[in-house]
Amino acid sequence: MENRGILRSKKRLTVRFGIDEFKDMGYTEDISPGGLFIQTAKVLKPGTRLQVQLTTREGKMVLLKGQVRWAKRVPPQLVRKIKAGMGVKITEFLEGEEIFRSCLPEE
């Protein structure tokens, strides 16, 4: 699978996302320089372009555009037991790129 050699950082950030507006919520499970995994019961189809708003524990905001690369949907009653969510490739930072990069591990 592509990008498996990229270093991912376990990081839990609050996420709001959507196609035209931030109407769905989730959390990051991990982040990397080129993408993130959003843990959520509301997954979008692979190929979908979306907007993402990340909030750090300090209340700092990151706004970016991305594309869903893969998604795992599970029945609502199993969301807490089975990891559901989607992998998102970052296509453009709109705001806070330096904040996002500061969350990544030192290389």
C-alpha positions as CSV (number, residue, x, y, z in Angstrom):
1,M,0.0,0.0,0.0
2,E,1.3,3.5,-0.8
3,N,2.8,5.8,1.9
4,R,3.2,3.0,4.5
5,G,6.8,4.1,5.0
6,I,5.8,7.6,6.1
7,L,6.2,8.3,9.7
8,R,2.8,8.9,11.4
9,S,2.3,10.6,14.7
10,K,-0.4,9.5,17.1
11,K,-2.2,12.7,17.7
12,R,-5.8,13.3,18.9
13,L,-7.1,16.6,17.6
14,T,-10.8,17.6,17.4
15,V,-12.0,17.6,13.8
16,R,-14.9,19.3,12.0
17,F,-15.3,18.4,8.4
18,G,-17.6,18.5,5.4
19,I,-17.9,19.1,1.7
20,D,-19.2,22.7,1.8
21,E,-19.5,23.4,5.5
22,F,-18.2,21.9,8.7
23,K,-21.2,19.8,9.6
24,D,-19.6,16.5,10.8
25,M,-17.2,15.8,13.7
26,G,-14.5,13.4,14.7
27,Y,-11.0,13.1,16.0
28,T,-7.6,12.5,14.4
29,E,-6.1,9.2,15.3
30,D,-2.8,9.9,13.6
31,I,-1.3,12.5,11.3
32,S,1.6,12.6,8.8
33,P,3.1,15.4,6.7
34,G,0.7,14.5,3.8
35,G,-2.5,13.4,5.5
36,L,-4.5,12.3,8.5
37,F,-6.8,9.6,9.7
38,I,-10.2,10.9,11.0
39,Q,-12.0,8.6,13.4
40,T,-15.7,9.1,12.8
41,A,-18.9,7.3,12.2
42,K,-19.7,9.7,9.3
43,V,-17.4,8.6,6.5
44,L,-17.4,10.0,3.0
45,K,-16.7,8.0,-0.2
46,P,-13.1,7.7,-1.4
47,G,-12.4,10.5,-3.9
48,T,-14.6,13.0,-2.1
49,R,-13.0,16.4,-1.7
50,L,-13.6,18.0,1.7
51,Q,-12.7,20.8,4.0
52,V,-11.2,20.0,7.4
53,Q,-10.9,22.2,10.6
54,L,-8.5,20.8,13.2
55,T,-8.4,22.3,16.7
56,T,-5.4,21.7,19.1
57,R,-5.8,21.3,22.8
58,E,-4.5,24.9,23.1
59,G,-7.4,26.1,20.9
60,K,-5.3,26.8,17.8
61,M,-7.0,26.2,14.4
62,V,-5.8,24.5,11.2
63,L,-7.9,24.8,8.1
64,L,-7.2,22.6,5.1
65,K,-8.6,20.9,2.0
66,G,-8.2,17.3,1.4
67,Q,-9.4,14.2,-0.5
68,V,-10.7,11.0,1.1
69,R,-8.3,8.2,0.0
70,W,-10.0,5.3,1.9
71,A,-12.9,4.8,4.3
72,K,-14.1,2.2,6.7
73,R,-17.7,2.3,7.7
74,V,-19.1,0.2,10.5
75,P,-22.6,-0.2,12.0
76,P,-23.3,2.5,14.6
77,Q,-23.5,0.1,17.4
78,L,-19.9,-1.1,16.7
79,V,-18.3,2.4,16.3
80,R,-16.8,2.3,19.8
81,K,-15.4,-1.3,19.3
82,I,-14.1,-1.2,15.7
83,K,-12.0,1.6,14.3
84,A,-14.2,3.5,11.8
85,G,-13.2,6.5,9.8
86,M,-11.3,7.7,6.8
87,G,-7.8,8.4,5.6
88,V,-7.5,11.9,4.1
89,K,-4.8,13.2,1.8
90,I,-4.0,16.9,2.4
91,T,-4.3,18.8,-0.9
92,E,-4.0,22.4,0.4
93,F,-3.5,24.3,3.7
94,L,-5.8,27.3,4.0
95,E,-4.6,28.4,7.5
96,G,-2.3,27.1,10.2
97,E,0.1,25.0,8.3
98,E,2.8,25.8,10.7
99,I,0.6,24.7,13.6
100,F,-0.1,21.4,11.9
101,R,3.6,20.8,11.2
102,S,4.5,21.6,14.9
103,C,2.3,18.6,15.8
104,L,4.4,16.2,13.8
105,P,7.4,14.4,15.3
106,E,10.9,15.7,14.7
107,E,12.6,14.0,11.8
